[in-house]
Amino acid sequence: MSIKINSKIYQAIIFDVDDTLIDTSKSYDVAIKRTVKNYTLAEVSNEQISLVRAYGISYGVNNDWNVTWLLIQLVKHFSVEQWESILINQRLEKIKPNSLEYLEIKDFFQNLYLGKPYFNGQGLIDMAEKKMYSDNFFPTLKKLGVKMAIVTSRPTVEALYTLKNVNGLLNEFIESEHFIISIGSKNEKAQLIAEKPSPEPILECVKRLKVGMSKCVYIGNSTSDYIAARDAGVDFIQVGMGKIERHNEGIGFNYFKFDSVNSIL
């Protein structure tokens, strides 16, 4: 009923989705690039997208609509050499998600990602996303009796669509929707659960799993994943090659790093 990872025994694993379980480099990242080009004519690079994701935490860059908005503002108003300083020193205005400009950018992005009309099978969500785990990965965890859950910054409808229709994890390995916390999920008081890097979604997930904090580990790839786990007091496994600045780690907090989720087996 458990798994040992680097001498630590866990009864439950909580997964991030994007670039942890699913490669989004040909979906979300392509949607970002095409949207930025549509509004600025500029071609942004993978490195520039990574820069915004690394230093735009205060702007909510766990949300790729926000990443896109930030890139558009940076392209329009600053030289590339200034971008890191602009983000670190928070010299951009706070994002206004209900502004006409933002909503127009978001709609263009969504038509690329989900298809037009949405979920018509022709969007990048259907055609460009690939799993990052082996065929035996989830069956092995299931045989071990490990509890599994999801904490993602995907909107709920997109998270459920992917985990059920595209990757087939829901109900087979993720027991029910109750163990998927995404943007739009609510707690038992019908209050919206905050988005990462807040620790709230991980804390809520641990509560639903009914395991001790020390018996649970969160697996993700980004700085916001790390901060959410650290502040929740839940061990963190980073997968992939992303750069994460580690600091303010409490006593008993464990951080591990692997090339991919497959390495934990």
VEXVEXKE-322615 format. One line per field, with one value per residue (C-alpha): residue number from 1; y negated, z negated, x negated. Coordinates in steps of 0.2 Angstrom, whole numbers, padded with zeros to 4 digits, always signed. Last residue first. Layout:
k (NUM | ...);
north (Y | ...);
up (Z | ...);
east (X | ...);
END
This chain:
k (265 | 264 | 263 | 262 | 261 | 260 | 259 | 258 | 257 | 256 | 255 | 254 | 253 | 252 | 251 | 250 | 249 | 248 | 247 | 246 | 245 | 244 | 243 | 242 | 241 | 240 | 239 | 238 | 237 | 236 | 235 | 234 | 233 | 232 | 231 | 230 | 229 | 228 | 227 | 226 | 225 | 224 | 223 | 222 | 221 | 220 | 219 | 218 | 217 | 216 | 215 | 214 | 213 | 212 | 211 | 210 | 209 | 208 | 207 | 206 | 205 | 204 | 203 | 202 | 201 | 200 | 199 | 198 | 197 | 196 | 195 | 194 | 193 | 192 | 191 | 190 | 189 | 188 | 187 | 186 | 185 | 184 | 183 | 182 | 181 | 180 | 179 | 178 | 177 | 176 | 175 | 174 | 173 | 172 | 171 | 170 | 169 | 168 | 167 | 166 | 165 | 164 | 163 | 162 | 161 | 160 | 159 | 158 | 157 | 156 | 155 | 154 | 153 | 152 | 151 | 150 | 149 | 148 | 147 | 146 | 145 | 144 | 143 | 142 | 141 | 140 | 139 | 138 | 137 | 136 | 135 | 134 | 133 | 132 | 131 | 130 | 129 | 128 | 127 | 126 | 125 | 124 | 123 | 122 | 121 | 120 | 119 | 118 | 117 | 116 | 115 | 114 | 113 | 112 | 111 | 110 | 109 | 108 | 107 | 106 | 105 | 104 | 103 | 102 | 101 | 100 | 99 | 98 | 97 | 96 | 95 | 94 | 93 | 92 | 91 | 90 | 89 | 88 | 87 | 86 | 85 | 84 | 83 | 82 | 81 | 80 | 79 | 78 | 77 | 76 | 75 | 74 | 73 | 72 | 71 | 70 | 69 | 68 | 67 | 66 | 65 | 64 | 63 | 62 | 61 | 60 | 59 | 58 | 57 | 56 | 55 | 54 | 53 | 52 | 51 | 50 | 49 | 48 | 47 | 46 | 45 | 44 | 43 | 42 | 41 | 40 | 39 | 38 | 37 | 36 | 35 | 34 | 33 | 32 | 31 | 30 | 29 | 28 | 27 | 26 | 25 | 24 | 23 | 22 | 21 | 20 | 19 | 18 | 17 | 16 | 15 | 14 | 13 | 12 | 11 | 10 | 9 | 8 | 7 | 6 | 5 | 4 | 3 | 2 | 1);
north (-0017 | -0035 | -0037 | -0035 | -0053 | -0060 | -0066 | -0065 | -0078 | -0076 | -0088 | -0083 | -0095 | -0089 | -0106 | -0119 | -0125 | -0144 | -0143 | -0133 | -0142 | -0131 | -0129 | -0117 | -0101 | -0088 | -0081 | -0089 | -0079 | -0088 | -0083 | -0091 | -0105 | -0115 | -0129 | -0118 | -0109 | -0126 | -0133 | -0118 | -0118 | -0137 | -0134 | -0121 | -0103 | -0093 | -0078 | -0081 | -0068 | -0061 | -0051 | -0066 | -0075 | -0060 | -0052 | -0055 | -0057 | -0071 | -0081 | -0078 | -0086 | -0101 | -0104 | -0103 | -0115 | -0127 | -0128 | -0144 | -0143 | -0137 | -0142 | -0145 | -0133 | -0142 | -0141 | -0128 | -0125 | -0107 | -0115 | -0121 | -0117 | -0131 | -0129 | -0111 | -0098 | -0080 | -0068 | -0071 | -0068 | -0049 | -0035 | -0042 | -0025 | -0019 | -0031 | -0046 | -0040 | -0038 | -0050 | -0059 | -0056 | -0055 | -0065 | -0077 | -0081 | -0082 | -0094 | -0105 | -0106 | -0110 | -0124 | -0118 | -0124 | -0106 | -0096 | -0077 | -0062 | -0044 | -0032 | -0019 | -0001 | +0006 | +0014 | -0004 | -0011 | +0002 | +0000 | -0019 | -0017 | -0001 | -0011 | -0023 | -0041 | -0057 | -0057 | -0066 | -0082 | -0088 | -0083 | -0082 | -0097 | -0106 | -0107 | -0097 | -0085 | -0097 | -0101 | -0119 | -0125 | -0130 | -0119 | -0118 | -0125 | -0136 | -0142 | -0144 | -0156 | -0167 | -0168 | -0172 | -0186 | -0194 | -0192 | -0200 | -0215 | -0217 | -0218 | -0204 | -0196 | -0212 | -0208 | -0218 | -0232 | -0228 | -0234 | -0219 | -0221 | -0203 | -0204 | -0220 | -0214 | -0198 | -0207 | -0221 | -0212 | -0207 | -0225 | -0232 | -0239 | -0228 | -0212 | -0213 | -0216 | -0202 | -0190 | -0195 | -0191 | -0174 | -0169 | -0175 | -0164 | -0151 | -0150 | -0145 | -0162 | -0170 | -0188 | -0186 | -0170 | -0180 | -0175 | -0157 | -0156 | -0172 | -0165 | -0149 | -0157 | -0167 | -0151 | -0142 | -0157 | -0171 | -0175 | -0193 | -0199 | -0207 | -0201 | -0186 | -0182 | -0181 | -0170 | -0158 | -0157 | -0154 | -0141 | -0132 | -0132 | -0125 | -0112 | -0106 | -0109 | -0102 | -0085 | -0077 | -0069 | -0082 | -0094 | -0099 | -0087 | -0090 | -0074 | -0069 | -0053 | -0044 | -0031 | -0037 | -0029 | -0039 | -0030 | -0039 | -0034 | -0020 | -0016 | -0011 | +0000);
up (+0051 | +0047 | +0064 | +0074 | +0068 | +0079 | +0077 | +0058 | +0044 | +0026 | +0012 | -0006 | -0019 | -0037 | -0043 | -0032 | -0015 | -0014 | +0003 | +0019 | +0036 | +0049 | +0066 | +0078 | +0083 | +0081 | +0065 | +0048 | +0034 | +0019 | +0001 | -0007 | -0020 | -0011 | -0008 | +0000 | +0011 | +0018 | +0020 | +0030 | +0041 | +0044 | +0048 | +0061 | +0065 | +0054 | +0042 | +0025 | +0011 | -0003 | -0018 | -0028 | -0026 | -0033 | -0022 | -0020 | -0001 | -0002 | -0015 | -0005 | +0010 | +0000 | -0006 | +0012 | +0018 | +0004 | +0005 | +0016 | +0031 | +0037 | +0039 | +0024 | +0021 | +0025 | +0010 | +0009 | -0009 | -0005 | +0006 | +0024 | +0041 | +0054 | +0059 | +0055 | +0041 | +0047 | +0033 | +0032 | +0051 | +0047 | +0043 | +0053 | +0060 | +0071 | +0065 | +0074 | +0082 | +0100 | +0108 | +0121 | +0115 | +0096 | +0091 | +0105 | +0104 | +0085 | +0085 | +0099 | +0090 | +0074 | +0080 | +0080 | +0066 | +0060 | +0044 | +0048 | +0037 | +0034 | +0019 | +0020 | +0019 | +0026 | +0040 | +0044 | +0045 | +0057 | +0068 | +0068 | +0075 | +0086 | +0102 | +0099 | +0094 | +0104 | +0113 | +0129 | +0133 | +0151 | +0159 | +0146 | +0135 | +0151 | +0157 | +0171 | +0160 | +0160 | +0141 | +0143 | +0159 | +0165 | +0158 | +0140 | +0141 | +0156 | +0152 | +0134 | +0138 | +0149 | +0135 | +0122 | +0132 | +0134 | +0116 | +0111 | +0122 | +0117 | +0099 | +0087 | +0084 | +0079 | +0077 | +0065 | +0074 | +0079 | +0069 | +0057 | +0053 | +0057 | +0073 | +0080 | +0075 | +0085 | +0100 | +0102 | +0115 | +0125 | +0128 | +0120 | +0124 | +0137 | +0135 | +0116 | +0117 | +0129 | +0118 | +0102 | +0111 | +0117 | +0100 | +0092 | +0104 | +0100 | +0082 | +0070 | +0075 | +0061 | +0062 | +0046 | +0053 | +0069 | +0067 | +0072 | +0083 | +0092 | +0095 | +0101 | +0114 | +0119 | +0120 | +0131 | +0143 | +0147 | +0166 | +0166 | +0177 | +0162 | +0160 | +0171 | +0167 | +0148 | +0151 | +0162 | +0150 | +0135 | +0144 | +0149 | +0131 | +0125 | +0138 | +0145 | +0129 | +0119 | +0115 | +0103 | +0086 | +0079 | +0093 | +0089 | +0077 | +0059 | +0049 | +0031 | +0025 | +0010 | -0003 | -0003 | -0010 | -0009 | -0006 | +0011 | +0016 | +0007 | +0013 | +0002 | +0000);
east (-0048 | -0051 | -0061 | -0046 | -0040 | -0054 | -0072 | -0072 | -0074 | -0070 | -0066 | -0061 | -0054 | -0058 | -0063 | -0056 | -0062 | -0064 | -0074 | -0076 | -0076 | -0069 | -0077 | -0068 | -0076 | -0062 | -0054 | -0054 | -0048 | -0041 | -0038 | -0022 | -0023 | -0010 | -0022 | -0035 | -0022 | -0015 | -0032 | -0038 | -0023 | -0025 | -0043 | -0039 | -0040 | -0028 | -0027 | -0018 | -0022 | -0011 | -0015 | -0022 | -0006 | +0004 | +0017 | +0035 | +0034 | +0047 | +0037 | +0021 | +0030 | +0036 | +0018 | +0012 | +0025 | +0022 | +0003 | +0004 | -0008 | +0004 | +0022 | +0034 | +0049 | +0066 | +0078 | +0092 | +0089 | +0083 | +0070 | +0072 | +0063 | +0063 | +0045 | +0040 | +0041 | +0044 | +0047 | +0065 | +0066 | +0064 | +0052 | +0037 | +0031 | +0045 | +0058 | +0049 | +0033 | +0039 | +0026 | +0036 | +0054 | +0053 | +0038 | +0038 | +0057 | +0057 | +0042 | +0050 | +0067 | +0058 | +0047 | +0029 | +0019 | +0017 | +0017 | +0021 | +0023 | +0016 | +0017 | +0003 | +0010 | -0006 | +0004 | +0010 | -0007 | -0012 | +0003 | -0001 | -0019 | -0017 | -0013 | -0027 | -0025 | -0027 | -0010 | -0009 | +0001 | +0002 | +0019 | +0032 | +0027 | +0020 | +0038 | +0046 | +0056 | +0071 | +0068 | +0072 | +0080 | +0067 | +0053 | +0047 | +0030 | +0031 | +0048 | +0043 | +0028 | +0039 | +0052 | +0038 | +0031 | +0049 | +0052 | +0036 | +0039 | +0057 | +0052 | +0059 | +0042 | +0034 | +0015 | +0006 | -0004 | -0022 | -0037 | -0037 | -0055 | -0059 | -0048 | -0056 | -0073 | -0071 | -0063 | -0076 | -0087 | -0072 | -0069 | -0053 | -0035 | -0027 | -0037 | -0035 | -0016 | -0014 | -0024 | -0015 | +0002 | -0004 | -0011 | +0006 | +0016 | +0003 | +0009 | -0005 | -0011 | -0001 | -0008 | -0019 | -0027 | -0033 | -0051 | -0052 | -0037 | -0042 | -0060 | -0054 | -0043 | -0058 | -0069 | -0056 | -0057 | -0045 | -0042 | -0035 | -0020 | -0013 | +0005 | +0005 | -0013 | -0009 | +0006 | -0004 | -0018 | -0007 | +0003 | -0013 | -0018 | -0001 | -0001 | -0017 | -0027 | -0013 | -0021 | -0009 | -0012 | -0024 | -0025 | -0007 | +0001 | -0004 | -0003 | +0001 | -0006 | +0001 | -0006 | -0024 | -0039 | -0055 | -0072 | -0074 | -0057 | -0048 | -0030 | -0015 | +0000);
END
